[in-house]
Amino acid sequence: MTNKVMETYNEKDAVKYRWNQLDSLMETEKLDVVVVYGKGIITQYGFLYYFGGYYPILRPGFIIYAKGQEPISYYTTRADSYLAKKMGFINDARFLGTGDVIHSEADLYQHIGELINSYGPNKVGVVGLESMMSGSQSSMLKNLLDAEVLDITSNIEKIKSIKSPDEQEGIRQSYSLALESFEEFKNAIRPGRTSAEIAADIEKIARGKGAIDTLIFVEEGPYFLRKATSDKITNNSVVTAYVELIDENGYWVEKGGLFTVGDVSNEELELAQSCVNAIKEIQQTLKPGIPINTVSKIIHKHTAKLDVNMGIWHGHGIGVDHDLPILTDTDTSLFEEDMVISVHPNYSDKQEKYGVSIADVFIITKDGAESLSQGAYDIIKL
């Protein structure tokens, strides 16, 4: 981790907070051992990185934590065990296997099972047991353990959804890089350039300044969620552009906005403006104690006269990977102070000719919400 990051983000205190929360959960749930499972894939890396500070490329990893003992991590390659010791928080990082991502992991599970059983546990909590492990992996682990085995993924998701002050600062750090990268869209988006060429310009900044993973989207048309292609930007369109990245501190953030190129139809501009108006009202409305589906109601209010198709849910928690809550139409649970969320209205016209989306990250504060992009949502004319 660079000195620049350490100036503003106290990683040591953030990690201490996480492990203290886990210790409290183990006391409450009477757990003797916790197993944390994850893989080196966006939406699956978070639990490993949250507690261990390292995740492998594609392959799985495990953290085994017995009450009163030092945690042990396991990976499937010697390289991953070396890198986990060098980059992560857990000193005892082991490996078993050759890194095969296709064939059986039976030997690895057998070894992990023997280690867990050596602690003589009565109850073992597993993060990712039913949600990330395959059915055969889950069954194999449960059959190997001489203890009651519980899926505690939802418990850890709850812990991750509330961010300590240090974690909030880490997210701000990541978002500053996303904003800097996003600014380059103003120079990169031009008629005749391909989305791949534009994305490469953004990647140069994000990766060059420390991002360890990225998703760069830049598309015209109804939906933007695809990897960059050789399709060219035309001369009269609304372009949706996104920077999603994991900074070197592990925090995943998103920044999205709208650009116009040339002369754009009134119909398309009206759709784009509705997206801007929706997120502006959301910014003013967010606060602890309001139902999560308030976000959905605001978006539907601003699109009611336009007859649109929603492209994806309206947002989600942000942190080390995607977090709770998921901003759906039906979730009536309440926003809480110190949640950090990405809001991203995303929809097309009914004929799926045009589409728009904006994304901002908000820290839910005592009395409202802090916009990390300072509410910079207006459509950018190029």
C-alpha positions in Angstrom: 0.0 0.0 0.0 1.4 3.4 -1.0 2.2 6.1 1.5 -0.4 8.3 -0.2 -3.1 5.9 0.9 -1.8 5.5 4.4 -1.8 9.3 4.9 -5.6 9.3 4.8 -6.7 5.8 5.5 -5.9 3.9 8.8 -5.9 0.3 7.5 -4.8 -1.1 10.9 -7.8 0.3 12.7 -10.2 -0.7 10.0 -9.0 -4.3 10.2 -9.1 -4.3 14.0 -12.8 -3.2 13.8 -13.7 -6.1 11.5 -12.1 -8.8 13.6 -13.6 -7.3 16.8 -17.0 -7.5 15.1 -16.4 -11.1 14.2 -15.3 -12.0 17.7 -18.6 -10.5 19.0 -20.6 -12.5 16.5 -18.9 -15.7 17.5 -19.8 -15.0 21.2 -23.4 -14.2 20.3 -23.9 -17.3 18.1 -21.7 -19.6 20.2 -19.4 -20.4 17.3 -16.1 -22.2 18.0 -14.7 -21.8 14.5 -15.5 -19.5 11.5 -14.5 -20.4 7.9 -14.5 -17.6 5.4 -14.7 -18.7 1.7 -14.2 -16.5 -1.4 -12.9 -16.4 -4.9 -10.9 -13.8 -6.9 -14.0 -12.5 -8.8 -15.9 -9.3 -8.3 -18.9 -9.9 -6.0 -17.1 -12.9 -4.6 -13.8 -11.5 -3.4 -15.1 -9.3 -0.6 -15.2 -11.7 2.4 -11.7 -12.9 1.8 -10.3 -9.4 1.4 -12.4 -8.0 4.3 -10.8 -10.3 6.8 -7.5 -11.3 5.1 -6.4 -8.4 3.0 -5.7 -10.6 -0.1 -7.7 -12.5 -2.7 -6.3 -14.7 -5.5 -6.9 -14.4 -9.2 -10.0 -16.5 -10.0 -9.1 -19.3 -7.6 -10.7 -19.9 -4.1 -9.3 -19.1 -0.7 -10.2 -19.9 2.9 -9.7 -18.3 6.2 -10.0 -20.6 9.3 -10.4 -18.8 12.6 -10.8 -20.7 15.8 -11.7 -18.9 19.0 -8.6 -17.9 20.9 -6.3 -18.9 18.0 -4.5 -17.0 15.3 -6.3 -17.2 11.9 -4.9 -19.4 9.2 -5.6 -18.9 5.4 -5.4 -21.5 2.7 -5.0 -21.2 -1.0 -4.4 -23.5 -3.9 -1.0 -22.3 -5.1 2.3 -21.5 -3.5 2.3 -18.1 -5.2 -1.0 -17.2 -3.5 0.3 -18.2 -0.1 3.4 -16.1 -0.7 1.4 -13.1 -1.9 -1.1 -13.4 1.0 1.7 -13.2 3.5 3.3 -10.3 1.7 0.2 -8.3 1.0 -2.4 -9.4 3.5 -3.2 -9.4 7.2 -2.8 -13.1 8.1 0.7 -14.3 8.8 0.0 -18.0 8.6 -0.9 -18.4 4.9 -0.7 -22.0 3.6 -1.4 -23.8 0.3 -2.4 -27.2 -0.9 -2.7 -28.1 -4.6 -1.4 -26.9 -7.9 -3.9 -24.1 -8.8 -6.1 -26.3 -11.0 -9.4 -24.3 -11.4 -11.3 -27.2 -13.0 -10.6 -30.5 -11.3 -11.5 -31.8 -7.8 -10.6 -29.9 -4.6 -11.1 -33.0 -2.5 -7.6 -33.0 -1.0 -7.8 -29.3 -0.1 -11.2 -29.8 1.6 -9.9 -32.9 3.4 -7.0 -31.0 4.8 -9.1 -28.0 5.9 -11.6 -30.4 7.5 -8.9 -32.1 9.5 -7.6 -28.7 10.7 -11.0 -27.6 11.8 -11.8 -30.9 13.6 -8.5 -30.6 15.5 -10.0 -27.7 17.4 -12.8 -29.9 18.7 -15.6 -27.5 17.7 -19.3 -27.9 18.5 -20.5 -25.2 16.1 -18.7 -24.0 12.9 -19.9 -21.0 11.0 -19.1 -20.8 7.3 -19.3 -17.6 5.2 -20.3 -18.5 1.6 -21.5 -22.0 2.4 -24.7 -21.8 0.5 -24.2 -18.7 -1.6 -20.7 -19.0 -3.1 -19.7 -22.7 -2.7 -21.1 -25.1 -5.2 -23.5 -27.7 -3.9 -20.8 -30.4 -4.0 -18.3 -28.2 -2.2 -20.8 -27.3 0.5 -21.8 -31.0 1.0 -18.1 -32.1 1.0 -17.2 -29.6 3.8 -20.2 -30.4 5.9 -19.6 -34.2 5.6 -15.9 -33.7 6.7 -16.7 -31.7 9.9 -17.5 -33.3 13.3 -19.6 -30.4 14.3 -22.9 -28.5 13.6 -22.3 -26.4 10.5 -24.1 -23.1 10.0 -24.2 -20.7 7.0 -23.3 -17.3 8.6 -23.1 -15.3 5.3 -26.0 -13.1 6.2 -24.5 -12.3 9.6 -21.2 -11.1 8.0 -23.1 -9.2 5.4 -24.8 -7.3 8.2 -21.4 -6.5 9.7 -20.0 -5.4 6.4 -23.0 -3.1 5.7 -22.1 -0.7 8.5 -18.9 1.1 7.9 -16.5 2.4 10.6 -15.0 5.9 10.2 -11.8 4.4 8.9 -13.7 2.3 6.3 -15.6 5.4 5.2 -12.2 7.1 4.7 -11.0 4.2 2.6 -14.1 4.4 0.4 -13.5 8.2 -0.1 -9.9 7.4 -1.1 -11.1 4.9 -3.7 -13.8 7.3 -5.0 -11.3 10.1 -5.5 -9.5 7.8 -8.0 -12.8 6.9 -9.7 -13.6 10.6 -10.0 -10.2 11.4 -11.5 -10.6 8.5 -14.0 -14.2 9.6 -14.9 -13.0 13.1 -15.8 -11.0 11.6 -18.6 -14.3 10.7 -20.4 -14.6 14.4 -21.2 -11.5 14.1 -23.4 -11.9 10.5 -24.6 -15.5 10.4 -25.8 -15.6 11.5 -29.5 -17.7 10.5 -32.5 -15.9 7.7 -34.4 -13.9 6.4 -31.5 -14.7 2.9 -30.3 -15.8 2.1 -26.8 -12.7 0.0 -26.5 -10.4 3.0 -27.4 -12.2 5.2 -24.9 -12.1 2.6 -22.1 -8.4 2.2 -22.7 -7.8 5.9 -21.9 -9.8 5.6 -18.7 -8.0 2.4 -17.7 -4.6 4.1 -18.2 -5.5 6.5 -15.4 -7.2 4.1 -13.1 -4.7 1.3 -13.3 -1.7 3.6 -13.5 -2.7 5.1 -10.2 -3.2 1.9 -8.3 -6.6 0.3 -9.1 -6.3 -3.4 -8.8 -9.5 -4.2 -10.8 -11.8 -2.2 -13.0 -15.0 -2.2 -15.1 -15.1 0.6 -17.6 -18.4 1.0 -19.5 -19.1 3.5 -22.3 -22.1 2.9 -24.5 -24.9 4.6 -26.4 -28.2 2.8 -26.8 -30.5 1.2 -24.2 -28.1 -0.6 -22.0 -24.4 -0.2 -21.1 -23.5 -3.3 -19.1 -21.0 -5.0 -21.4 -17.3 -5.0 -21.8 -15.8 -2.4 -24.2 -16.2 -3.3 -27.9 -15.2 -2.0 -31.3 -18.6 -0.3 -31.7 -18.1 3.4 -32.5 -19.7 6.4 -30.9 -22.0 8.1 -33.4 -22.5 11.8 -33.8 -26.0 12.4 -32.2 -26.5 10.4 -29.1 -26.5 10.2 -25.3 -23.6 8.2 -24.0 -23.6 6.5 -20.6 -20.1 6.2 -19.1 -19.1 4.4 -15.9 -15.9 3.8 -13.9 -16.2 1.0 -11.4 -12.9 0.1 -9.6 -11.2 -1.5 -6.7 -8.5 0.8 -5.4 -5.4 -0.7 -3.8 -7.0 -0.5 -0.4 -9.7 -3.0 -1.5 -12.8 -0.8 -1.6 -15.1 -1.1 -4.6 -16.8 2.1 -5.9 -18.8 3.3 -8.9 -19.1 6.6 -10.7 -21.4 7.0 -13.7 -22.7 9.9 -15.7 -24.3 11.0 -19.0 -22.7 12.8 -22.0 -24.3 14.2 -25.2 -22.5 14.0 -28.5 -23.9 16.2 -31.3 -27.6 17.0 -31.7 -29.7 14.7 -29.5 -33.5 14.2 -29.9 -35.8 15.7 -27.4 -37.1 12.2 -26.5 -33.6 11.0 -25.6 -32.8 14.3 -23.7 -36.1 14.0 -21.7 -35.1 10.4 -20.7 -31.6 11.6 -19.6 -33.0 14.6 -17.7 -35.4 12.3 -15.8 -32.4 10.3 -14.6 -30.6 13.5 -13.4 -33.8 14.7 -11.7 -34.3 11.4 -9.9 -30.8 11.1 -8.4 -30.9 14.8 -7.4 -34.1 14.1 -5.4 -32.6 10.9 -4.0 -29.6 12.9 -2.8 -31.9 15.3 -0.9 -34.0 12.5 0.5 -31.6 9.9 1.8 -31.2 9.7 5.6 -31.3 7.1 8.4 -34.8 5.6 9.1 -36.4 5.9 5.7 -37.4 2.7 3.9 -34.9 1.4 1.3 -37.5 1.3 -1.4 -37.9 5.1 -1.1 -35.1 5.2 -3.7 -37.2 3.0 -6.0 -40.3 5.2 -5.5 -38.4 8.4 -6.5 -37.1 6.8 -9.7 -40.6 5.5 -10.6 -42.0 9.0 -9.9 -39.6 10.6 -12.4 -40.2 8.0 -15.1 -44.0 7.5 -14.7 -44.8 9.6 -17.8 -42.1 8.1 -19.9 -43.0 4.4 -20.0 -39.6 2.9 -19.4 -38.0 -0.5 -18.9 -35.8 -0.8 -15.8 -32.4 -2.3 -16.6 -31.2 -3.5 -13.2 -31.9 -2.9 -9.5 -31.5 0.7 -8.3 -28.3 0.4 -6.3 -26.5 -1.5 -3.5 -24.2 -1.3 -0.6 -20.5 -0.3 -1.4 -17.4 -1.3 0.5 -15.0 -4.2 0.2 -17.0 -5.7 -2.7 -20.7 -5.2 -3.1 -22.6 -5.0 0.2 -26.1 -4.8 1.6 -28.6 -3.3 1.2 -29.9 -4.1 -2.3 -32.1 -1.2 -3.5 -35.1 -2.9 -4.8 -38.8 -2.0 -5.2 -39.9 -4.3 -2.3 -37.3 -3.8 0.5 -39.1 -1.9 3.3 -36.2 -2.2 5.8 -34.6 1.1 6.8 -31.4 2.9 5.9 -29.0 3.1 8.8 -26.4 5.6 9.7 -22.9 4.6 8.4 -24.2 2.6 5.5 -22.5 3.4 2.3 -24.5 2.9 -0.9 -24.2 3.3 -4.6 -27.4 4.6 -6.3 -27.6 4.0 -10.0 -30.9 4.7 -11.8 -30.8 2.6 -15.0 -33.5 2.4 -17.6 -34.4 2.5 -21.3 -37.4 3.8 -23.2 -40.1 1.1 -23.8 -38.9 0.5 -27.3 -35.3 0.0 -26.1 -33.9 2.6 -28.4 -32.4 4.9 -25.8 -31.0 4.2 -22.3 -29.6 6.2 -19.4 -27.9 5.7 -16.1 -26.1 7.7 -13.4 -24.2 6.4 -10.4 -23.0 8.1 -7.2 -21.9 6.8 -3.8 -23.5 8.1 -0.6 -22.4 7.8 3.0 -25.5 7.8 5.2 -24.9 10.3 8.0 -26.8 11.2 11.2 -29.0 13.7 9.4 -28.8 12.9 5.7 -26.3 11.6 3.2 -22.9 12.7 1.9 -22.6 12.6 -1.9 -19.0 11.6 -2.8 -19.3 13.2 -6.2 -20.8 16.3 -4.5 -23.9 15.9 -6.6 -22.2 16.5 -9.9 -25.0 14.9 -12.1 -25.7 17.4 -14.9 -25.5 16.0 -18.4 -22.1 16.9 -19.9 -22.3 18.3 -23.5 -19.3 17.5 -25.6 
